[in-house]
């Protein structure tokens, strides 16, 4: 709270997407996981996608450091043929190893509807708006009464460790 009575929120929020390669039916390799942090603006781009629209996001985890350009990540969301779904494709390229990892995940129209609704619900929280509405100095916990909601702080910096 400022002397003027105005509130200022300094919060770095994101939605973390985790990609893991399949090693069998409903089995995944967590050792080879890749993370991609979506900023509020990127989330807005996703939830506003039309049925035939696509978007692409580029991240350099080491931007503005001596390791800039060593790892580059791109997430492309593009429509599937005619069923209203999307392909989520994550490419991670490592310059030193001259390697590219690629994860492609088909998302049905129904699954994308669930993502859109979830992202729309979460967006005010990652922007810090819950603090303005509740007047709380701590973020509101999402969860029902009578349950102890485990608060796990995910940082976009975790993406940069991959």
C-alpha positions as CSV (number, residue, x, y, z in Angstrom):
1,X,0.0,0.0,0.0
2,X,1.4,3.4,-1.0
3,X,1.0,6.6,1.0
4,X,-1.5,7.8,-1.6
5,X,-3.8,4.8,-0.8
6,X,-3.1,3.1,-4.1
7,X,-2.0,-0.5,-4.2
8,X,1.0,-1.7,-6.1
9,X,1.4,-5.3,-6.9
10,X,4.9,-6.6,-7.7
11,X,4.4,-10.2,-8.7
12,X,6.0,-12.4,-11.3
13,X,3.5,-15.1,-12.1
14,X,3.2,-17.7,-14.8
15,X,1.6,-21.0,-15.7
16,X,4.1,-23.8,-15.9
17,X,3.5,-26.4,-18.6
18,X,5.4,-29.7,-18.2
19,X,6.1,-31.9,-21.2
20,X,7.4,-35.5,-20.7
21,X,8.1,-38.1,-23.4
22,X,5.9,-41.2,-23.4
23,X,7.7,-44.5,-22.7
24,X,4.5,-46.7,-22.7
25,X,0.8,-46.5,-22.3
26,X,0.2,-43.8,-19.7
27,X,3.8,-44.0,-18.7
28,X,6.2,-41.0,-19.0
29,X,9.9,-40.3,-18.4
30,X,10.1,-37.6,-15.8
31,X,13.9,-37.5,-16.2
32,X,13.5,-36.0,-19.7
33,X,10.8,-33.5,-18.8
34,X,10.8,-30.0,-20.2
35,X,9.1,-27.0,-18.7
36,X,7.7,-23.9,-20.4
37,X,6.4,-21.0,-18.4
38,X,3.5,-19.0,-19.9
39,X,3.4,-15.3,-18.9
40,X,0.0,-13.7,-18.4
41,X,0.1,-12.2,-21.9
42,X,0.9,-15.6,-23.4
43,X,-2.0,-17.1,-21.4
44,X,-4.2,-14.4,-22.9
45,X,-3.1,-15.3,-26.4
46,X,-4.0,-19.0,-25.8
47,X,-7.4,-18.4,-24.3
48,X,-8.4,-16.1,-27.1
49,X,-7.4,-18.5,-29.9
50,X,-10.1,-19.1,-32.5
51,X,-10.7,-22.5,-34.0
52,X,-8.4,-22.0,-37.0
53,X,-5.8,-19.7,-35.4
54,X,-2.4,-20.5,-34.1
55,X,0.3,-18.9,-31.9
56,X,4.0,-19.3,-31.2
57,X,6.1,-18.3,-28.2
58,X,9.9,-18.1,-28.1
59,X,11.9,-18.3,-24.9
60,X,15.6,-18.0,-24.3
61,X,16.1,-19.1,-20.6
62,X,19.5,-17.4,-20.4
63,X,18.5,-14.1,-22.0
64,X,20.7,-11.2,-20.9
65,X,23.4,-13.5,-19.5
66,X,26.7,-14.9,-20.9
67,X,24.8,-18.1,-21.8
68,X,22.3,-16.3,-24.0
69,X,21.4,-18.4,-27.1
70,X,22.6,-21.7,-25.7
71,X,19.1,-23.1,-25.1
72,X,16.1,-21.9,-27.1
73,X,12.6,-23.0,-26.5
74,X,9.6,-22.5,-28.8
75,X,6.0,-23.5,-28.1
76,X,3.6,-23.6,-31.1
77,X,-0.1,-24.1,-30.7
78,X,-1.7,-24.9,-34.1
79,X,-5.2,-26.2,-35.1
80,X,-5.7,-29.9,-35.9
81,X,-7.5,-30.7,-39.2
82,X,-11.2,-30.3,-38.7
83,X,-12.1,-31.4,-35.2
84,X,-11.5,-28.1,-33.4
85,X,-8.5,-29.4,-31.4
86,X,-4.9,-28.2,-31.3
87,X,-1.4,-29.5,-31.5
88,X,0.9,-28.2,-28.7
89,X,4.5,-28.6,-30.0
90,X,7.5,-27.8,-27.8
91,X,10.9,-27.6,-29.4
92,X,14.0,-27.3,-27.2
93,X,17.3,-26.7,-29.0
94,X,20.7,-26.8,-27.4
95,X,23.5,-25.1,-29.4
96,X,26.4,-26.8,-27.6
97,X,25.0,-30.3,-28.0
98,X,23.6,-29.5,-31.4
99,X,20.4,-31.3,-30.3
100,X,16.7,-30.6,-30.6
101,X,14.1,-32.2,-28.5
102,X,10.5,-32.1,-29.8
103,X,7.3,-32.9,-27.9
104,X,4.0,-32.9,-29.8
105,X,0.8,-33.3,-27.9
106,X,-2.6,-33.4,-29.7
107,X,-5.3,-31.7,-27.6
108,X,-9.0,-32.4,-28.4
109,X,-11.6,-29.6,-28.6
110,X,-13.0,-30.7,-25.2
111,X,-9.5,-30.8,-23.6
112,X,-8.8,-27.3,-24.9
113,X,-12.1,-26.1,-23.5
114,X,-10.9,-27.4,-20.1
115,X,-7.5,-25.7,-20.5
116,X,-9.2,-22.4,-21.6
117,X,-11.5,-22.4,-18.6
118,X,-8.7,-23.3,-16.2
119,X,-6.4,-20.7,-17.6
120,X,-9.2,-18.0,-17.4
121,X,-9.7,-18.9,-13.8
122,X,-6.0,-18.8,-12.9
123,X,-5.1,-15.7,-14.8
124,X,-6.2,-13.1,-12.2
125,X,-4.1,-15.0,-9.6
126,X,-0.9,-15.0,-11.6
127,X,-1.4,-11.3,-12.2
128,X,-1.8,-10.7,-8.5
129,X,-5.4,-9.4,-8.8
130,X,-6.5,-11.7,-6.0
131,X,-4.5,-9.4,-3.6
132,X,-6.4,-6.4,-4.7
133,X,-9.8,-7.9,-4.3
134,X,-9.1,-9.6,-1.0
135,X,-6.8,-6.9,0.3
136,X,-4.5,-9.7,1.5
137,X,-0.8,-9.2,1.6
138,X,-0.4,-13.0,0.9
139,X,-1.9,-14.7,-2.2
140,X,-5.2,-16.3,-1.6
141,X,-5.1,-20.1,-1.5
142,X,-7.3,-21.9,-4.0
143,X,-9.1,-24.8,-2.3
144,X,-12.2,-25.7,-0.4
145,X,-12.9,-24.9,3.2
146,X,-11.9,-27.6,5.7
147,X,-9.0,-28.7,3.5
148,X,-5.5,-27.7,4.1
149,X,-4.4,-26.6,0.6
150,X,-0.7,-27.3,0.1
151,X,0.9,-24.1,-1.3
152,X,3.6,-25.0,-3.7
153,X,5.5,-22.0,-5.1
154,X,6.4,-22.6,-8.7
155,X,8.9,-20.2,-10.1
156,X,9.4,-19.5,-13.8
157,X,13.1,-19.8,-13.0
158,X,12.5,-23.6,-12.7
159,X,12.0,-23.6,-16.5
160,X,15.5,-22.1,-17.0
161,X,17.1,-25.1,-15.1
162,X,16.0,-27.4,-17.9
